[in-house]
Structure formats: structure tokens, C-alpha cells
Amino acid sequence: MKDRRKNTIIPGAFALALVCIPTLLIKLNIIDAYTAQIITMGGVNAILAISVNTITGITGQLSLGQAGFMAIGAYSCISFTLDLGLPIPVSVVLAALVTALFGFIIGFPTLKLTGDYLAIVTLGFGEIIRVILTNFRILTGGANGRRFTTALTLNGDLAFLVVTASLVIILILLQNFLRSSYGRAIMAVREDEVAANSNGISVFRYKMTGFVIASFIAGIGGCLYAMVIGFVKPDAASFNHSIDYLIFVVLGGMGSMTGSVLAAYILTYLQEFLRFLRDYRLLIYPLILIFVMLFRPQGLLGMKELSFVRLVSRFAAFIRRKTAKRGDV
């Protein structure tokens, strides 16, 4: 009971601090509007990195079309709000469900494929979505995209609060799901499909579950992207964006949700910090990937998760050792 309380209170306190303290600093203009925008976009990218990691790191499938799901979420949210007049929270939920439905439909033919074939099919899916969004002008605005000015677009502190709170909630729910029997079954499929199947685990069903959950999360990421930026174009579904989200996962560690979140924040900030290099900054991502593959192919955290409980326990043990040494002297 004591451990359960500790495992709830410590992460909860850290999560509250990570959400509330920067929000207060942005409100008081201690963190300027430009930095606030960067860390808010870091949060949106972290949500999309979690979506990719759910497919790549948890179910063991390689998807190169996750930006397509993100764009479906963004455009659906705009249509529900501006065309149907629904409240934004309702639009976000409906847009995420629509994206999950697309994930379910796309998953049926694609998840029977493996490896390179699945990657190619999902890559084609992303490009199909981009072309449809470009040509279906009545709802999408064509190549010019659609504006979507919301309270998050105008208030930096509110945008950070909503995005970071959404990120924390997604992380908590996903971690709890992965510790459940369903989550462990999905990870068993990732480790060895034949062994999992021989133990009565339906490989296709659990792959589909992971794929639909990842699509749902990408839909939420797309909604937040549209609300924070205030604008969305068909280019949001492009192959380049899918690769960016995949790089977050490779750098952070496939299978590590906190690792991909950490990498998303680092690379989002790095991209803005190196803006003075103009187009040459685009060389940074390939260089980072080369160095990661050479010196740490498993990523920053590998398959481990960043644990605040472990950090606090180690810090408390360090303090106890120091106190004991002083007592001996």
C-alpha cells in the first residue's frame, strides 16, 4: 500500500509542477512568447511521437504515414467546429474518433503486411491523404489550407497548459494500458509473433488495437496542432513530417514513451535554436541520426522509461549516505 501511494503521489506532484510552473512563468512574461510557442510545439510533437512509438516501439510495426492521421484529426476538428458549429472540446473528441476509424479501416489491409511492405503502404496512405486534402477544396480549402483561430492561438499560457496537460494525461493512460493484460499481449506480439500466437494471443487483433490507439493519439495531436498554429495546410500530411516524428522515436528510444517525449522537446528546440543557419539546419537531423546509429543505436533511453519515483528514491538514498558519513565523522 505504501509503494502504491508513493507511485501515485510522486509522479502526480511532478506532473502538476511540469504543467503549472511553466504556465505561471508564461503568464508573468518571465518566459517570453517566442519560447512559450516553441515549448508548446514541443508538446504537440511529443504527442505525435508517442503515436508513432505506439506503432513502431510497442506493436513492432513500421509506419511512415502517421502525418496523414495527424492531418485527418486537424481537418476534422476544423470542420466540426467551423462548419457544424460544435464546441471545440466536442470537436476534438469526435475528430480523434474519426481518425481512429480511419486507422481501423486502413489497418485491415495493411496490418496483414510486415516490415518494408507495411512501411511502403503507410507511406502511400500519407501521400493519398495529402493529395485528397489538396483537391477537396470545399472542405479543406485546397492548397491554401484553412485558418482556425482559437483561444489557444491567441493565449500562449493557455496553449501551453492545454497541450502539456493533454500530453501528461495521454502518457498516464498509455502507461496504465501497457501494464494491463492487453498491453502486455501487444508487447508479446512485438517480441515474437509465432510464440504469442502459439499461446493463444490473436496477433492481428492486438496489432489492430495498437494501430487504432496510435491513430486516436495522432488525431488529438492534429487537433492541438491546428488550434495552436491557427492554420493547417495539406503539407501537414507530407512524408517529411512523418519522418520527423519517426526521428523523435529513434532518438528517444523505440518502446520508451518518455524517451520519445524527451527527444521531441530537444529536437523542436534545437531546430529553432539553429534557425540562423537557414536551410543548412535541415542537415542537423540526418547528422543526429548518423551519430545515434553509430554511438547509441538503442536511442537516449533505449526501452527504459524515465521514472520520477526512481529519481526521488536515489536522491533520498544519496542524502541518507551523506548524513550517515557525517555522523561517523
C-alpha positions as CSV (number, residue, x, y, z in Angstrom):
1,M,0.0,0.0,0.0
2,K,2.9,2.3,0.8
3,D,4.6,1.7,-2.6
4,R,1.3,2.3,-4.4
5,R,0.8,5.6,-2.6
6,K,4.4,6.6,-3.4
7,N,3.9,5.6,-7.1
8,T,0.8,7.9,-7.3
9,I,1.9,10.9,-5.2
10,I,5.4,11.4,-6.7
11,P,4.6,11.3,-10.4
12,G,1.4,13.3,-9.7
13,A,3.4,16.0,-8.0
14,F,6.0,16.2,-10.8
15,A,3.3,16.2,-13.5
16,L,1.4,19.1,-11.7
17,A,4.7,21.0,-11.4
18,L,5.6,20.5,-15.0
19,V,2.2,21.8,-16.1
20,C,1.6,24.6,-13.6
21,I,5.0,26.2,-13.1
22,P,5.8,27.0,-16.8
23,T,2.2,28.1,-17.3
24,L,2.7,30.6,-14.4
25,L,6.0,31.8,-15.8
26,I,4.5,32.4,-19.2
27,K,1.6,34.2,-17.6
28,L,4.0,36.5,-15.8
29,N,6.0,37.1,-19.0
30,I,9.2,35.5,-17.3
31,I,9.1,33.1,-20.3
32,D,8.7,35.2,-23.4
33,A,6.0,34.4,-26.1
34,Y,8.5,33.0,-28.6
35,T,9.9,30.5,-26.1
36,A,6.4,29.6,-25.0
37,Q,5.5,28.9,-28.6
38,I,8.5,26.6,-29.0
39,I,7.9,24.5,-25.9
40,T,4.2,24.3,-26.7
41,M,5.0,22.9,-30.2
42,G,7.4,20.6,-28.4
43,G,4.4,19.2,-26.5
44,V,2.4,18.8,-29.7
45,N,5.4,17.0,-31.4
46,A,5.8,14.8,-28.2
47,I,2.1,13.7,-28.6
48,L,2.7,12.7,-32.2
49,A,6.0,11.0,-31.3
50,I,4.0,8.9,-28.8
51,S,1.6,8.0,-31.5
52,V,4.5,6.8,-33.8
53,N,6.1,5.0,-30.8
54,T,2.9,3.1,-30.1
55,I,3.0,1.6,-33.5
56,T,6.8,1.3,-34.0
57,G,8.0,0.7,-30.5
58,I,5.1,-1.2,-28.9
59,T,3.5,-3.2,-31.7
60,G,6.7,-3.6,-33.7
61,Q,5.3,-2.3,-37.0
62,L,6.9,0.4,-39.1
63,S,4.5,3.2,-40.2
64,L,5.6,6.1,-42.4
65,G,2.2,7.7,-42.8
66,Q,1.4,9.0,-39.3
67,A,1.4,12.6,-40.5
68,G,-1.6,11.6,-42.6
69,F,-3.6,10.6,-39.4
70,M,-2.5,13.9,-37.8
71,A,-3.9,15.9,-40.8
72,I,-7.2,13.9,-40.7
73,G,-7.5,14.9,-37.0
74,A,-6.7,18.6,-37.7
75,Y,-9.1,19.0,-40.6
76,S,-11.8,17.0,-38.9
77,C,-11.6,19.3,-35.8
78,I,-11.8,22.4,-38.0
79,S,-14.8,21.1,-39.9
80,F,-16.7,20.0,-36.8
81,T,-16.1,23.5,-35.2
82,L,-16.4,25.9,-38.1
83,D,-18.8,24.0,-40.4
84,L,-21.1,22.2,-37.9
85,G,-20.7,24.8,-35.1
86,L,-19.8,22.2,-32.4
87,P,-17.9,23.3,-29.2
88,I,-14.1,22.7,-29.5
89,P,-13.8,20.0,-26.8
90,V,-16.6,18.0,-28.5
91,S,-14.9,18.6,-31.9
92,V,-11.6,17.3,-30.5
93,V,-13.1,14.1,-29.2
94,L,-15.1,13.5,-32.5
95,A,-12.0,14.3,-34.6
96,A,-9.9,11.8,-32.6
97,L,-12.6,9.2,-33.1
98,V,-12.8,9.8,-36.8
99,T,-9.0,9.4,-37.0
100,A,-9.3,6.2,-35.1
101,L,-11.9,5.0,-37.5
102,F,-9.6,5.7,-40.4
103,G,-6.9,3.8,-38.5
104,F,-9.3,0.9,-38.2
105,I,-10.2,0.9,-41.9
106,I,-6.6,1.4,-43.1
107,G,-5.3,-1.2,-40.6
108,F,-7.4,-4.1,-42.0
109,P,-5.5,-4.5,-45.3
110,T,-2.1,-3.1,-44.1
111,L,-1.6,-4.9,-40.9
112,K,-1.6,-8.2,-42.8
113,L,1.7,-7.0,-44.2
114,T,5.0,-6.8,-42.4
115,G,8.3,-4.9,-42.5
116,D,9.1,-3.0,-45.7
117,Y,5.7,-3.7,-47.3
118,L,3.8,-2.2,-44.4
119,A,6.1,0.9,-44.4
120,I,5.5,1.4,-48.2
121,V,1.7,1.0,-47.9
122,T,1.5,3.5,-45.0
123,L,3.8,5.9,-46.9
124,G,1.4,5.7,-49.8
125,F,-1.6,6.3,-47.5
126,G,0.0,9.6,-46.2
127,E,0.5,10.8,-49.8
128,I,-3.1,9.9,-50.8
129,I,-4.4,11.9,-47.8
130,R,-2.2,14.9,-48.9
131,V,-3.5,14.7,-52.5
132,I,-7.1,14.4,-51.3
133,L,-6.8,17.4,-48.9
134,T,-5.2,19.4,-51.8
135,N,-8.0,18.7,-54.3
136,F,-11.1,18.5,-52.0
137,R,-11.4,22.3,-51.8
138,I,-14.9,22.6,-50.5
139,L,-14.0,21.3,-47.1
140,T,-10.2,21.7,-46.9
141,G,-9.6,25.0,-48.7
142,G,-7.3,23.3,-51.2
143,A,-3.6,24.0,-51.3
144,N,-4.2,27.2,-49.3
145,G,-5.4,25.3,-46.3
146,R,-7.8,26.6,-43.6
147,R,-7.5,29.1,-40.8
148,F,-8.6,28.1,-37.3
149,T,-8.1,30.9,-34.8
150,T,-8.9,29.7,-31.3
151,A,-8.2,30.8,-27.7
152,L,-5.0,28.6,-27.9
153,T,-3.8,30.6,-30.9
154,L,-4.1,33.9,-29.0
155,N,-3.0,32.9,-25.5
156,G,0.4,31.4,-25.1
157,D,-0.1,30.4,-21.4
158,L,-3.5,28.7,-22.2
159,A,-2.0,26.8,-25.2
160,F,0.9,25.5,-23.1
161,L,-1.5,24.5,-20.3
162,V,-3.8,22.6,-22.6
163,V,-1.1,20.9,-24.7
164,T,1.1,19.9,-21.7
165,A,-1.9,18.6,-19.7
166,S,-3.1,16.6,-22.7
167,L,0.4,15.2,-23.0
168,V,0.5,14.2,-19.4
169,I,-2.9,12.6,-19.5
170,I,-2.0,10.6,-22.7
171,L,1.2,9.4,-21.0
172,I,-0.6,8.3,-17.8
173,L,-3.4,6.5,-19.7
174,L,-1.0,4.8,-22.1
175,Q,1.4,3.6,-19.4
176,N,-1.5,2.1,-17.4
177,F,-2.7,0.4,-20.6
178,L,0.7,-1.0,-21.3
179,R,0.8,-2.5,-17.8
180,S,-2.6,-4.2,-18.3
181,S,-3.0,-7.7,-19.8
182,Y,-4.0,-6.1,-23.2
183,G,-0.8,-4.0,-23.2
184,R,1.4,-7.0,-22.3
185,A,-0.2,-9.1,-25.0
186,I,0.6,-6.4,-27.6
187,M,4.3,-6.3,-26.4
188,A,4.3,-10.1,-26.5
189,V,3.3,-9.9,-30.2
190,R,6.1,-7.4,-30.8
191,E,8.7,-9.7,-29.3
192,D,7.7,-12.9,-31.1
193,E,4.6,-13.2,-33.2
194,V,4.9,-17.0,-33.5
195,A,5.3,-17.6,-29.8
196,A,2.5,-15.2,-29.0
197,N,0.2,-16.9,-31.5
198,S,1.0,-20.4,-30.1
199,N,0.0,-19.1,-26.6
200,G,-3.5,-18.1,-27.8
201,I,-2.9,-14.4,-28.5
202,S,-4.6,-13.2,-31.6
203,V,-1.7,-11.4,-33.4
204,F,-3.9,-9.4,-35.8
205,R,-6.4,-8.3,-33.2
206,Y,-3.7,-6.9,-30.9
207,K,-1.8,-5.3,-33.8
208,M,-5.1,-3.6,-34.8
209,T,-5.7,-2.4,-31.2
210,G,-2.3,-0.8,-31.1
211,F,-2.8,0.8,-34.5
212,V,-6.2,2.2,-33.6
213,I,-4.9,3.7,-30.3
214,A,-1.9,5.3,-32.2
215,S,-4.4,6.8,-34.7
216,F,-6.5,8.2,-31.9
217,I,-3.5,9.8,-30.3
218,A,-2.4,11.2,-33.7
219,G,-5.9,12.7,-34.1
220,I,-5.6,14.5,-30.8
221,G,-2.1,15.8,-31.8
222,G,-3.6,17.1,-35.1
223,C,-6.4,18.9,-33.3
224,L,-3.9,20.6,-30.9
225,Y,-1.6,21.4,-33.8
226,A,-4.4,23.2,-35.7
227,M,-5.5,25.1,-32.5
228,V,-2.1,26.2,-31.5
229,I,-0.8,27.2,-35.0
230,G,-4.2,28.6,-36.1
231,F,-3.8,27.3,-39.6
232,V,-3.3,23.9,-41.4
233,K,-2.3,23.0,-44.9
234,P,-2.2,19.7,-46.8
235,D,1.6,19.7,-46.4
236,A,0.9,18.7,-42.8
237,A,0.3,15.1,-44.2
238,S,3.5,15.0,-46.1
239,F,6.2,12.3,-45.9
240,N,8.7,14.7,-44.4
241,H,6.5,15.3,-41.3
242,S,6.1,11.5,-40.8
243,I,9.9,11.2,-40.9
244,D,10.3,14.0,-38.4
245,Y,8.0,12.1,-35.9
246,L,9.9,8.9,-36.6
247,I,13.2,10.6,-35.8
248,F,11.9,11.7,-32.4
249,V,11.2,8.0,-31.7
250,V,14.6,6.7,-33.0
251,L,16.5,9.3,-31.0
252,G,14.4,8.8,-27.8
253,G,14.4,5.0,-28.0
254,M,11.8,2.7,-29.6
255,G,9.5,1.4,-26.9
256,S,10.3,4.3,-24.5
257,M,7.4,6.8,-24.3
258,T,9.3,9.2,-22.0
259,G,12.4,8.9,-24.3
260,S,10.4,10.0,-27.4
261,V,8.9,12.8,-25.4
262,L,12.3,14.0,-24.3
263,A,13.7,13.7,-27.9
264,A,10.7,15.7,-29.3
265,Y,11.3,18.6,-26.9
266,I,15.1,18.6,-27.6
267,L,14.8,18.5,-31.4
268,T,12.0,21.0,-31.5
269,Y,14.1,23.5,-29.5
270,L,17.3,22.6,-31.5
271,Q,15.5,23.3,-34.8
272,E,14.6,26.9,-33.6
273,F,17.9,27.5,-31.9
274,L,19.8,26.7,-35.2
275,R,17.5,28.9,-37.3
276,F,20.4,31.3,-38.0
277,L,21.9,28.5,-40.2
278,R,18.9,28.9,-42.6
279,D,18.5,25.8,-44.8
280,Y,21.7,24.2,-43.5
281,R,19.9,23.4,-40.3
282,L,18.0,20.7,-42.2
283,L,21.3,18.8,-42.2
284,I,21.1,18.5,-38.4
285,Y,18.5,15.7,-38.4
286,P,20.5,13.4,-40.7
287,L,23.7,14.1,-38.8
288,I,22.0,13.4,-35.4
289,L,20.6,10.1,-36.8
290,I,24.1,9.1,-38.1
291,F,25.7,9.8,-34.7
292,V,22.9,8.0,-32.8
293,M,23.2,4.9,-35.0
294,L,27.0,4.9,-34.5
295,F,27.2,5.5,-30.8
296,R,23.8,4.7,-29.3
297,P,21.7,2.7,-31.7
298,Q,19.1,2.0,-29.0
299,G,18.4,5.8,-28.5
300,L,18.7,8.0,-25.5
301,L,16.7,5.8,-23.1
302,G,16.6,2.5,-25.0
303,M,13.4,0.7,-23.9
304,K,13.6,2.2,-20.4
305,E,11.2,4.8,-19.0
306,L,12.1,7.9,-17.1
307,S,10.9,7.2,-13.6
308,F,10.4,10.1,-11.1
309,V,9.9,7.6,-8.3
310,R,13.3,6.1,-9.0
311,L,14.9,9.5,-9.2
312,V,13.5,10.6,-5.9
313,S,14.4,7.2,-4.3
314,R,18.0,7.6,-5.5
315,F,18.2,11.2,-4.3
316,A,16.8,10.1,-0.9
317,A,19.4,7.3,-0.7
318,F,22.2,9.8,-1.6
319,I,21.1,12.1,1.2
320,R,21.0,9.2,3.7
321,R,24.5,8.1,2.8
322,K,25.8,11.7,3.2
323,T,24.1,12.1,6.6
324,A,25.5,8.7,7.8
325,K,29.1,9.7,6.8
326,R,28.8,13.0,8.7
327,G,27.5,11.0,11.7
328,D,30.6,8.7,11.6
329,V,32.9,11.7,11.4
